[in-house]
């Protein structure tokens, strides 16, 4: 939702980090304008993420956030994933955060 909110960057520094209890992360590879995106495009994190999730993590942690992160993908194709697919995608998303967002 951060990505879809036009004033997010301008208002980010006004957010009280201590009031944030959970940050949802999902990725979007679709390059359409943000106004055209829906929850159906939200997948796990990838190197092609258009939402700049790693930048959001870096910004939050630079301001002192030490809370919980949760993945929140909604794309319909996830319903067809096997257990192995789910495990792989979660592991890849965590690895991406650890390598590029720390």
Rosetta constraint file for C-alpha pairs under 8 A:
AtomPair CA 1 CA 5 HARMONIC 6.32 0.50
AtomPair CA 2 CA 8 HARMONIC 6.01 0.50
AtomPair CA 3 CA 8 HARMONIC 7.21 0.50
AtomPair CA 3 CA 34 HARMONIC 7.57 0.50
AtomPair CA 3 CA 51 HARMONIC 5.90 0.50
AtomPair CA 4 CA 34 HARMONIC 6.08 0.50
AtomPair CA 4 CA 35 HARMONIC 7.20 0.50
AtomPair CA 7 CA 11 HARMONIC 6.11 0.50
AtomPair CA 8 CA 12 HARMONIC 5.68 0.50
AtomPair CA 9 CA 13 HARMONIC 7.95 0.50
AtomPair CA 11 CA 15 HARMONIC 7.08 0.50
AtomPair CA 16 CA 20 HARMONIC 7.33 0.50
AtomPair CA 17 CA 60 HARMONIC 7.49 0.50
AtomPair CA 17 CA 63 HARMONIC 7.03 0.50
AtomPair CA 17 CA 64 HARMONIC 6.86 0.50
AtomPair CA 17 CA 65 HARMONIC 5.91 0.50
AtomPair CA 18 CA 65 HARMONIC 7.28 0.50
AtomPair CA 20 CA 65 HARMONIC 7.82 0.50
AtomPair CA 20 CA 67 HARMONIC 7.51 0.50
AtomPair CA 21 CA 67 HARMONIC 6.01 0.50
AtomPair CA 21 CA 68 HARMONIC 6.77 0.50
AtomPair CA 22 CA 67 HARMONIC 6.23 0.50
AtomPair CA 22 CA 68 HARMONIC 5.05 0.50
AtomPair CA 22 CA 69 HARMONIC 5.82 0.50
AtomPair CA 22 CA 70 HARMONIC 7.21 0.50
AtomPair CA 23 CA 67 HARMONIC 7.72 0.50
AtomPair CA 23 CA 68 HARMONIC 6.36 0.50
AtomPair CA 23 CA 69 HARMONIC 4.82 0.50
AtomPair CA 23 CA 70 HARMONIC 6.25 0.50
AtomPair CA 24 CA 69 HARMONIC 5.86 0.50
AtomPair CA 24 CA 70 HARMONIC 4.90 0.50
AtomPair CA 24 CA 71 HARMONIC 5.60 0.50
AtomPair CA 24 CA 72 HARMONIC 5.76 0.50
AtomPair CA 25 CA 44 HARMONIC 7.92 0.50
AtomPair CA 25 CA 45 HARMONIC 7.63 0.50
AtomPair CA 25 CA 53 HARMONIC 6.72 0.50
AtomPair CA 25 CA 69 HARMONIC 6.89 0.50
AtomPair CA 25 CA 70 HARMONIC 6.01 0.50
AtomPair CA 25 CA 71 HARMONIC 4.74 0.50
AtomPair CA 25 CA 72 HARMONIC 5.66 0.50
AtomPair CA 25 CA 73 HARMONIC 7.76 0.50
AtomPair CA 26 CA 42 HARMONIC 5.76 0.50
AtomPair CA 26 CA 43 HARMONIC 5.66 0.50
AtomPair CA 26 CA 44 HARMONIC 5.22 0.50
AtomPair CA 26 CA 45 HARMONIC 5.71 0.50
AtomPair CA 26 CA 53 HARMONIC 7.40 0.50
AtomPair CA 26 CA 71 HARMONIC 5.71 0.50
AtomPair CA 26 CA 72 HARMONIC 5.27 0.50
AtomPair CA 26 CA 73 HARMONIC 5.26 0.50
AtomPair CA 27 CA 42 HARMONIC 5.52 0.50
AtomPair CA 27 CA 43 HARMONIC 5.05 0.50
AtomPair CA 27 CA 44 HARMONIC 5.24 0.50
AtomPair CA 27 CA 45 HARMONIC 4.46 0.50
AtomPair CA 27 CA 46 HARMONIC 6.54 0.50
AtomPair CA 27 CA 49 HARMONIC 5.11 0.50
AtomPair CA 27 CA 50 HARMONIC 6.92 0.50
AtomPair CA 27 CA 51 HARMONIC 6.13 0.50
AtomPair CA 27 CA 53 HARMONIC 7.02 0.50
AtomPair CA 27 CA 73 HARMONIC 7.37 0.50
AtomPair CA 28 CA 41 HARMONIC 5.80 0.50
AtomPair CA 28 CA 42 HARMONIC 5.15 0.50
AtomPair CA 28 CA 43 HARMONIC 5.96 0.50
AtomPair CA 28 CA 44 HARMONIC 7.89 0.50
AtomPair CA 28 CA 45 HARMONIC 7.58 0.50
AtomPair CA 28 CA 48 HARMONIC 7.70 0.50
AtomPair CA 28 CA 49 HARMONIC 5.17 0.50
AtomPair CA 28 CA 50 HARMONIC 5.43 0.50
AtomPair CA 28 CA 51 HARMONIC 6.12 0.50
AtomPair CA 29 CA 41 HARMONIC 7.63 0.50
AtomPair CA 29 CA 46 HARMONIC 7.88 0.50
AtomPair CA 29 CA 48 HARMONIC 5.58 0.50
AtomPair CA 29 CA 49 HARMONIC 5.12 0.50
AtomPair CA 29 CA 50 HARMONIC 5.58 0.50
AtomPair CA 30 CA 37 HARMONIC 7.94 0.50
AtomPair CA 30 CA 41 HARMONIC 6.82 0.50
AtomPair CA 30 CA 50 HARMONIC 7.15 0.50
AtomPair CA 31 CA 50 HARMONIC 6.86 0.50
AtomPair CA 32 CA 36 HARMONIC 6.28 0.50
AtomPair CA 32 CA 37 HARMONIC 7.00 0.50
AtomPair CA 33 CA 37 HARMONIC 7.04 0.50
AtomPair CA 37 CA 41 HARMONIC 6.60 0.50
AtomPair CA 38 CA 42 HARMONIC 7.58 0.50
AtomPair CA 39 CA 73 HARMONIC 7.75 0.50
AtomPair CA 39 CA 74 HARMONIC 5.65 0.50
AtomPair CA 39 CA 75 HARMONIC 6.59 0.50
AtomPair CA 40 CA 74 HARMONIC 5.65 0.50
AtomPair CA 40 CA 75 HARMONIC 4.21 0.50
AtomPair CA 40 CA 76 HARMONIC 6.24 0.50
AtomPair CA 41 CA 74 HARMONIC 7.18 0.50
AtomPair CA 41 CA 75 HARMONIC 5.33 0.50
AtomPair CA 42 CA 72 HARMONIC 7.65 0.50
AtomPair CA 42 CA 73 HARMONIC 4.84 0.50
AtomPair CA 42 CA 74 HARMONIC 5.29 0.50
AtomPair CA 42 CA 75 HARMONIC 5.26 0.50
AtomPair CA 43 CA 72 HARMONIC 7.76 0.50
AtomPair CA 43 CA 73 HARMONIC 4.50 0.50
AtomPair CA 43 CA 74 HARMONIC 6.41 0.50
AtomPair CA 43 CA 75 HARMONIC 5.76 0.50
AtomPair CA 43 CA 78 HARMONIC 7.87 0.50
AtomPair CA 44 CA 71 HARMONIC 6.98 0.50
AtomPair CA 44 CA 72 HARMONIC 7.60 0.50
AtomPair CA 44 CA 73 HARMONIC 5.74 0.50
AtomPair CA 44 CA 89 HARMONIC 6.59 0.50
AtomPair CA 44 CA 90 HARMONIC 7.29 0.50
AtomPair CA 44 CA 93 HARMONIC 6.39 0.50
AtomPair CA 45 CA 49 HARMONIC 6.36 0.50
AtomPair CA 45 CA 53 HARMONIC 7.84 0.50
AtomPair CA 45 CA 92 HARMONIC 7.80 0.50
AtomPair CA 45 CA 93 HARMONIC 5.02 0.50
AtomPair CA 45 CA 96 HARMONIC 7.45 0.50
AtomPair CA 46 CA 92 HARMONIC 7.83 0.50
AtomPair CA 46 CA 93 HARMONIC 6.62 0.50
AtomPair CA 46 CA 96 HARMONIC 7.23 0.50
AtomPair CA 47 CA 96 HARMONIC 7.51 0.50
AtomPair CA 49 CA 53 HARMONIC 7.20 0.50
AtomPair CA 52 CA 56 HARMONIC 6.47 0.50
AtomPair CA 53 CA 57 HARMONIC 6.27 0.50
AtomPair CA 54 CA 58 HARMONIC 6.12 0.50
AtomPair CA 54 CA 97 HARMONIC 6.62 0.50
AtomPair CA 54 CA 100 HARMONIC 6.74 0.50
AtomPair CA 54 CA 101 HARMONIC 4.75 0.50
AtomPair CA 55 CA 59 HARMONIC 6.02 0.50
AtomPair CA 55 CA 101 HARMONIC 6.90 0.50
AtomPair CA 56 CA 60 HARMONIC 6.07 0.50
AtomPair CA 57 CA 61 HARMONIC 6.08 0.50
AtomPair CA 57 CA 101 HARMONIC 6.24 0.50
AtomPair CA 57 CA 102 HARMONIC 7.94 0.50
AtomPair CA 58 CA 62 HARMONIC 5.94 0.50
AtomPair CA 58 CA 101 HARMONIC 5.75 0.50
AtomPair CA 58 CA 102 HARMONIC 6.56 0.50
AtomPair CA 59 CA 63 HARMONIC 6.38 0.50
AtomPair CA 60 CA 64 HARMONIC 6.54 0.50
AtomPair CA 60 CA 65 HARMONIC 5.35 0.50
AtomPair CA 61 CA 65 HARMONIC 4.59 0.50
AtomPair CA 61 CA 66 HARMONIC 6.55 0.50
AtomPair CA 74 CA 78 HARMONIC 7.36 0.50
AtomPair CA 77 CA 81 HARMONIC 7.24 0.50
AtomPair CA 81 CA 85 HARMONIC 5.44 0.50
AtomPair CA 81 CA 86 HARMONIC 6.29 0.50
AtomPair CA 82 CA 86 HARMONIC 6.30 0.50
AtomPair CA 83 CA 87 HARMONIC 6.14 0.50
AtomPair CA 84 CA 88 HARMONIC 6.02 0.50
AtomPair CA 85 CA 89 HARMONIC 6.08 0.50
AtomPair CA 86 CA 90 HARMONIC 6.13 0.50
AtomPair CA 87 CA 91 HARMONIC 6.10 0.50
AtomPair CA 88 CA 92 HARMONIC 6.04 0.50
AtomPair CA 89 CA 93 HARMONIC 6.03 0.50
AtomPair CA 90 CA 94 HARMONIC 6.16 0.50
AtomPair CA 91 CA 95 HARMONIC 6.10 0.50
AtomPair CA 92 CA 96 HARMONIC 6.08 0.50
AtomPair CA 93 CA 97 HARMONIC 6.34 0.50
AtomPair CA 94 CA 98 HARMONIC 6.20 0.50
AtomPair CA 95 CA 99 HARMONIC 6.03 0.50
AtomPair CA 96 CA 100 HARMONIC 5.76 0.50
AtomPair CA 96 CA 101 HARMONIC 7.28 0.50
AtomPair CA 97 CA 101 HARMONIC 4.76 0.50
AtomPair CA 97 CA 102 HARMONIC 6.74 0.50
AtomPair CA 98 CA 102 HARMONIC 5.67 0.50
